[in-house]
Amino acid sequence: MSELTTIARPYAKAAFDFAVEQSAQDKSAVQKWTEMLSFAAQVSENEQVNAFLSSSFSAQKVADTVISICGEQLDQYGQNLIRLMAENKRLTVLPAVFNEFQHYLEEYNATAEVQVISAQPLNATQEQKIAAAMEKRLARKVKLNCTVDNSLIAGVIIRTDDFVIDGSSRGQLARLATELQ
């Protein structure tokens, strides 16, 4: 089973990243990709289709057949994924691709708590910029907890579970002192 996951992961990650990128223009893009992959996975699990996928037919014929079976369920990008997987003889792992896609979706829908400590209160625009940058960096929704610490002099410190970004004057002075010693 882990071999299937290893094979499926890059396809699922690419599809998920593309769906998230598309969601900037079309809010339902991630949902569309979920539905496309779910349907394609169900098609590939059919006994007759699965036997056909394992046959010695050309990659183009296999891809065209799967695309015609899926019909309107696949958009042009879904069809491109099917063609790519057919070229690499990986269509039998479509159910695993869908499962991995679901895992990425669950992570994406999770919210990360981000603590922002600033020298002065942040305005709404600054909070939005920090939230957008952190959502991009963490690839998940972000909830900001903003506090003020007058000892920072200037700048901000951004903390989450995984890392710290210290853009405060106090932090810069501390790094400078370390470099000079």
Backbone as numpy.savetxt, mean C-alpha at the origin, in Angstrom:
# Nx Ny Nz CAx CAy CAz Cx Cy Cz
2.74 -23.52 1.46 1.92 -22.32 1.46 2.78 -21.06 1.46
3.90 -21.07 2.18 4.74 -19.88 2.24 5.37 -19.57 0.88
5.58 -20.61 0.05 6.11 -20.38 -1.28 5.10 -19.59 -2.12
3.81 -19.93 -2.00 2.77 -19.19 -2.70 2.74 -17.74 -2.25
2.89 -17.54 -0.97 2.89 -16.18 -0.42 4.08 -15.39 -0.97
5.24 -16.02 -1.04 6.43 -15.37 -1.56 6.24 -14.97 -3.02
5.61 -15.83 -3.78 5.35 -15.54 -5.20 4.29 -14.46 -5.33
3.27 -14.52 -4.51 2.13 -13.61 -4.63 2.41 -12.20 -4.12
3.28 -12.08 -3.14 3.50 -10.79 -2.47 3.85 -9.64 -3.42
4.81 -9.81 -4.35 5.14 -8.67 -5.23 3.96 -8.22 -6.11
3.18 -9.18 -6.58 2.02 -8.82 -7.40 0.98 -8.07 -6.55
0.75 -8.57 -5.36 -0.22 -7.93 -4.47 0.25 -6.53 -4.07
1.51 -6.39 -3.77 2.06 -5.09 -3.37 1.96 -4.10 -4.52
2.32 -4.54 -5.72 2.24 -3.65 -6.88 0.80 -3.23 -7.15
-0.13 -4.17 -7.08 -1.54 -3.86 -7.31 -2.06 -2.92 -6.22
-1.67 -3.17 -4.99 -2.14 -2.33 -3.89 -1.57 -0.91 -4.01
-0.28 -0.80 -4.27 0.33 0.52 -4.41 -0.31 1.29 -5.56
-0.58 0.60 -6.65 -1.22 1.25 -7.80 -2.64 1.69 -7.44
-3.36 0.86 -6.72 -4.73 1.20 -6.32 -4.73 2.42 -5.40
-3.79 2.48 -4.47 -3.71 3.63 -3.57 -3.35 4.89 -4.36
-2.44 4.74 -5.31 -2.06 5.88 -6.16 -3.27 6.37 -6.97
-4.04 5.42 -7.51 -5.23 5.78 -8.28 -6.28 6.43 -7.40
-6.30 6.09 -6.13 -7.35 6.61 -5.24 -7.24 8.11 -5.04
-6.12 8.71 -5.45 -6.02 10.17 -5.39 -7.02 10.82 -6.34
-7.26 10.16 -7.50 -8.24 10.68 -8.46 -9.60 10.02 -8.30
-9.61 8.76 -7.93 -10.86 8.00 -7.83 -10.90 7.32 -6.46
-11.72 7.85 -5.57 -11.77 7.37 -4.18 -12.14 5.89 -4.08
-12.80 5.34 -5.10 -13.23 3.95 -5.03 -12.21 2.99 -5.67
-11.02 3.48 -6.02 -10.04 2.65 -6.72 -9.62 1.42 -5.92
-9.38 1.60 -4.64 -8.95 0.46 -3.81 -10.07 -0.58 -3.74
-11.31 -0.12 -3.61 -12.45 -1.05 -3.59 -12.59 -1.77 -4.92
-12.38 -1.07 -6.03 -12.45 -1.70 -7.36 -11.40 -2.79 -7.50
-10.18 -2.49 -7.05 -9.12 -3.49 -7.12 -9.43 -4.70 -6.24
-10.00 -4.45 -5.09 -10.39 -5.56 -4.21 -11.39 -6.46 -4.92
-12.38 -5.85 -5.55 -13.40 -6.63 -6.26 -12.82 -7.36 -7.46
-11.93 -6.69 -8.22 -11.31 -7.34 -9.38 -10.49 -8.56 -8.97
-9.65 -8.37 -7.96 -8.80 -9.48 -7.53 -9.62 -10.61 -6.91
-10.67 -10.26 -6.18 -11.53 -11.28 -5.60 -12.17 -12.12 -6.70
-12.70 -11.46 -7.71 -13.36 -12.18 -8.81 -12.36 -13.04 -9.58
-11.19 -12.46 -9.91 -10.17 -13.22 -10.64 -9.70 -14.42 -9.83
-9.58 -14.26 -8.52 -9.16 -15.38 -7.66 -10.21 -16.48 -7.67
-11.48 -16.09 -7.61 -12.56 -17.09 -7.66 -12.57 -17.83 -8.99
-12.33 -17.10 -10.07 -12.27 -17.73 -11.40 -11.13 -18.73 -11.44
-9.96 -18.35 -10.93 -8.80 -19.24 -10.99 -8.95 -20.47 -10.10
-9.83 -20.40 -9.09 -10.04 -21.55 -8.21 -10.96 -22.59 -8.82
-11.68 -22.23 -9.87 -12.54 -23.18 -10.57 -11.67 -24.33 -11.10
-12.13 -25.57 -10.94 -11.34 -26.75 -11.34 -10.92 -26.70 -12.80
-11.88 -26.42 -13.68 -11.58 -26.43 -15.12 -10.63 -25.29 -15.48
-10.86 -24.13 -14.92 -9.99 -22.98 -15.20 -8.60 -23.26 -14.65
-8.51 -23.80 -13.45 -7.21 -24.09 -12.86 -6.43 -25.07 -13.71
-7.10 -26.08 -14.23 -6.43 -27.04 -15.12 -5.95 -26.34 -16.39
-6.76 -25.42 -16.90 -6.37 -24.67 -18.10 -5.16 -23.78 -17.81
-5.13 -23.17 -16.63 -4.01 -22.31 -16.27 -2.69 -23.07 -16.20
-2.77 -24.33 -15.85 -1.58 -25.17 -15.73 -1.21 -25.84 -17.05
-2.00 -25.62 -18.09 -1.76 -26.28 -19.37 -0.58 -25.66 -20.10
-0.28 -26.21 -21.27 0.87 -25.75 -22.04 0.50 -24.73 -23.12
-0.67 -24.15 -23.02 -1.06 -23.11 -23.98 -0.17 -21.89 -23.80
-0.12 -21.06 -24.85 0.71 -19.85 -24.77 0.18 -18.90 -23.70
1.07 -18.07 -23.18 0.70 -17.11 -22.14 -0.39 -16.17 -22.64
-0.30 -15.78 -23.90 -1.29 -14.86 -24.45 -2.66 -15.52 -24.51
-2.71 -16.79 -24.92 -4.00 -17.49 -25.01 -4.59 -17.66 -23.61
-3.77 -18.03 -22.64 -4.24 -18.20 -21.27 -4.77 -16.87 -20.73
-4.00 -15.80 -20.93 -4.42 -14.48 -20.45 -5.71 -14.04 -21.11
-5.80 -14.19 -22.43 -7.01 -13.79 -23.16 -8.22 -14.57 -22.68
-8.05 -15.85 -22.39 -9.15 -16.68 -21.92 -9.62 -16.22 -20.54
-8.69 -16.00 -19.63 -9.06 -15.55 -18.28 -9.73 -14.18 -18.36
-9.20 -13.30 -19.17 -9.79 -11.96 -19.33 -11.20 -12.06 -19.90
-11.40 -12.95 -20.86 -12.75 -13.09 -21.43 -13.72 -13.71 -20.42
-13.23 -14.62 -19.58 -14.10 -15.20 -18.54 -14.48 -14.12 -17.54
-13.52 -13.29 -17.16 -13.79 -12.23 -16.17 -14.64 -11.11 -16.76
-14.55 -10.91 -18.06 -15.39 -9.93 -18.75 -15.26 -8.54 -18.18
-16.39 -7.94 -17.89 -16.46 -6.55 -17.42 -15.94 -6.39 -15.99
-15.65 -7.47 -15.31 -15.16 -7.38 -13.93 -13.76 -6.78 -13.86
-13.00 -6.86 -14.97 -11.63 -6.34 -14.99 -11.56 -5.07 -15.82
-10.92 -4.03 -15.27 -10.65 -2.86 -16.09 -9.32 -3.08 -16.82
-8.85 -2.08 -17.54 -7.62 -2.25 -18.32 -6.42 -2.58 -17.46
-6.38 -2.04 -16.25 -5.24 -2.30 -15.37 -5.30 -3.71 -14.80
-6.49 -4.18 -14.48 -6.67 -5.56 -14.04 -6.28 -6.54 -15.15
-6.64 -6.19 -16.37 -6.27 -7.02 -17.51 -4.76 -7.05 -17.68
-4.11 -5.92 -17.47 -2.65 -5.87 -17.57 -2.00 -6.78 -16.52
-2.56 -6.79 -15.31 -2.04 -7.67 -14.27 -2.19 -9.14 -14.68
-3.35 -9.49 -15.22 -3.58 -10.87 -15.68 -2.57 -11.24 -16.77
-2.34 -10.34 -17.72 -1.37 -10.61 -18.80 0.05 -10.81 -18.23
0.43 -9.95 -17.31 1.75 -10.06 -16.69 1.91 -11.38 -15.95
0.90 -11.72 -15.17 0.98 -12.98 -14.42 0.97 -14.18 -15.36
0.26 -14.09 -16.47 0.23 -15.19 -17.45 1.61 -15.35 -18.08
2.26 -14.24 -18.42 3.60 -14.30 -19.00 4.57 -15.01 -18.06
4.41 -14.78 -16.77 5.29 -15.38 -15.77 4.77 -16.72 -15.25
3.68 -17.20 -15.85 3.05 -18.47 -15.45 2.72 -18.49 -13.97
2.06 -17.42 -13.51 1.73 -17.26 -12.10 0.23 -17.12 -11.84
-0.60 -17.34 -12.83 -2.04 -17.15 -12.64 -2.64 -18.09 -11.61
-2.00 -19.22 -11.37 -2.54 -20.15 -10.37 -2.43 -19.61 -8.95
-1.61 -18.57 -8.76 -1.47 -17.99 -7.42 -2.38 -16.78 -7.20
-3.34 -16.56 -8.08 -4.27 -15.43 -7.92 -4.96 -15.42 -6.56
-5.41 -16.56 -6.02 -6.01 -16.52 -4.68 -5.04 -16.01 -3.62
-3.78 -16.39 -3.72 -2.77 -15.91 -2.76 -2.51 -14.41 -2.96
-2.55 -13.95 -4.21 -2.38 -12.52 -4.49 -3.52 -11.74 -3.83
-4.74 -12.26 -3.96 -5.89 -11.60 -3.34 -5.74 -11.57 -1.82
-5.30 -12.68 -1.22 -5.11 -12.72 0.24 -4.07 -11.71 0.69
-2.96 -11.62 -0.03 -1.91 -10.65 0.32 -2.43 -9.22 0.15
-3.19 -8.99 -0.92 -3.79 -7.68 -1.15 -4.67 -7.30 0.04
-5.43 -8.27 0.55 -6.29 -8.04 1.70 -5.46 -7.65 2.93
-4.30 -8.28 3.10 -3.42 -7.93 4.23 -2.93 -6.49 4.11
-2.52 -6.09 2.90 -2.09 -4.71 2.69 -3.23 -3.74 2.96
-4.42 -4.12 2.57 -5.59 -3.27 2.78 -5.88 -3.11 4.27
-5.77 -4.19 5.02 -5.99 -4.11 6.47 -4.97 -3.19 7.13
-3.71 -3.29 6.72 -2.68 -2.42 7.26 -2.95 -0.96 6.89
-3.37 -0.75 5.65 -3.63 0.60 5.15 -4.78 1.26 5.90
-5.79 0.48 6.21 -6.95 1.04 6.89 -6.70 1.28 8.37
-5.61 0.76 8.88 -5.25 0.99 10.28 -4.80 2.45 10.44
-4.94 2.96 11.61 -4.56 4.34 11.88 -3.31 4.35 12.76
-2.38 5.18 12.39 -1.16 5.33 13.18 -1.28 6.56 14.05
-0.90 6.42 15.30 -0.87 7.55 16.23 0.48 8.25 16.05
0.44 9.54 15.76 1.66 10.31 15.58 1.64 11.47 16.58
2.69 11.57 17.37 2.79 12.63 18.35 3.65 13.75 17.75
3.10 14.95 17.74 3.81 16.12 17.22 4.02 17.08 18.38
5.30 17.34 18.69 5.64 18.26 19.77 6.28 19.47 19.10
5.69 20.64 19.32 6.19 21.85 18.67 6.50 22.92 19.69
7.33 23.89 19.27 7.69 25.00 20.15 6.52 25.97 20.29
5.70 26.07 19.25 4.54 26.95 19.26 3.34 26.17 18.73
2.13 26.60 19.06 0.95 25.90 18.54 0.94 25.90 17.01
0.57 24.77 16.41 0.50 24.64 14.96 -0.86 25.12 14.46
-0.87 25.74 13.28 -2.15 26.11 12.69 -2.68 24.93 11.88
-3.89 25.03 11.38 -4.54 23.92 10.68 -3.78 23.51 9.43
-3.23 24.47 8.70 -2.48 24.17 7.48 -1.23 23.35 7.80
-0.53 23.75 8.84 0.68 23.01 9.23 0.33 21.59 9.66
-0.74 21.44 10.41 -1.17 20.10 10.84 -1.53 19.24 9.63
-2.22 19.82 8.66 -2.60 19.07 7.46 -1.37 18.63 6.67
-0.37 19.52 6.55 0.85 19.16 5.82 1.59 18.03 6.52
1.69 18.11 7.83 2.37 17.06 8.60 1.60 15.75 8.46
0.28 15.81 8.58 -0.54 14.60 8.47 -0.39 13.98 7.09
-0.42 14.78 6.03 -0.28 14.25 4.66 1.08 13.61 4.46
2.14 14.26 4.94 3.48 13.71 4.79 3.63 12.40 5.57
3.06 12.34 6.76 3.17 11.12 7.57 2.32 9.99 6.99
1.16 10.32 6.43 0.33 9.28 5.78 1.08 8.68 4.61
1.77 9.52 3.85 2.55 9.03 2.72 3.71 8.16 3.20
4.37 8.62 4.25 5.54 7.90 4.78 5.15 6.56 5.40
4.04 6.55 6.15 3.62 5.35 6.87 2.68 4.46 6.05
2.16 5.00 4.97 1.20 4.28 4.12 -0.02 3.83 4.92
-0.51 4.72 5.76 -1.73 4.47 6.52 -2.29 5.80 7.01
-3.50 5.75 7.48 -4.12 6.96 8.00 -3.43 7.36 9.29
-3.41 8.66 9.55 -2.66 9.18 10.69 -3.58 10.00 11.57
-3.40 9.84 12.87 -4.09 10.67 13.85 -3.01 11.45 14.59
-3.06 12.77 14.49 -2.06 13.62 15.12 -2.46 13.97 16.55
-1.51 13.87 17.46 -1.65 14.35 18.83 -0.64 15.47 18.99
-1.10 16.70 18.94 -0.21 17.85 18.97 -0.10 18.42 20.38
1.15 18.69 20.80 1.41 19.33 22.08 2.46 20.42 21.88
2.56 21.32 22.84 3.52 22.41 22.78 4.53 22.22 23.90
5.83 22.39 23.55 6.91 22.32 24.53 7.81 23.54 24.29
7.72 24.50 25.19 8.47 25.75 25.03 9.99 25.55 25.08
10.48 24.45 25.61 11.91 24.22 25.73 12.56 23.86 24.38
11.75 23.65 23.35 12.30 23.28 22.05 12.93 24.47 21.32
12.64 25.67 21.71 13.09 26.92 21.08 12.34 27.15 19.77
12.49 26.23 18.81 11.79 26.33 17.51 11.72 24.94 16.90
10.83 24.76 15.90 10.74 23.49 15.17 9.78 22.51 15.82
9.85 21.26 15.34 8.95 20.21 15.82 9.70 18.89 15.98
9.12 18.04 16.82 9.56 16.65 16.95 8.34 15.81 16.61
8.53 14.87 15.69 7.43 13.99 15.27 7.79 12.57 15.68
6.92 11.94 16.47 7.18 10.59 16.97 6.05 9.65 16.61
6.42 8.44 16.26 5.47 7.35 16.09 6.15 6.10 16.63
5.48 4.98 16.55 6.04 3.74 17.11 7.40 3.39 16.53
7.57 3.62 15.23 8.75 3.14 14.53 9.93 4.10 14.50
9.68 5.41 14.55 10.78 6.33 14.38 10.47 7.70 14.97
11.53 8.54 15.02 11.42 9.91 15.52 12.07 10.83 14.49
11.39 11.91 14.17 11.97 12.96 13.33 12.13 14.18 14.24
13.38 14.54 14.50 13.64 15.67 15.39 14.08 16.86 14.56
13.16 17.77 14.31 13.46 18.98 13.56 13.46 20.20 14.46
13.70 19.98 15.75 13.69 21.09 16.70 15.08 21.73 16.77
15.11 22.98 17.18 16.39 23.67 17.36 17.19 23.00 18.47
16.52 22.56 19.53 17.20 21.87 20.62 17.89 20.60 20.10
17.19 19.84 19.26 17.77 18.63 18.68 18.94 18.93 17.77
18.82 19.99 16.98 19.91 20.37 16.08 21.14 20.80 16.87
20.92 21.55 17.95 22.04 21.96 18.81 22.70 20.75 19.47
21.90 19.79 19.88 22.45 18.58 20.51 23.29 17.79 19.49
22.81 17.69 18.25 23.59 16.97 17.20 24.88 17.72 16.89
24.82 19.04 16.85 26.01 19.85 16.60 27.04 19.65 17.72
26.57 19.63 18.96 27.47 19.42 20.10 28.13 18.06 20.02
27.39 17.06 19.60 27.94 15.69 19.47 29.01 15.67 18.35
28.75 16.35 17.26 29.69 16.39 16.15 30.99 17.10 16.55
30.87 18.14 17.34 32.05 18.91 17.73 32.92 18.19 18.76
32.36 17.23 19.48 33.14 16.55 20.51 33.93 15.41 19.96
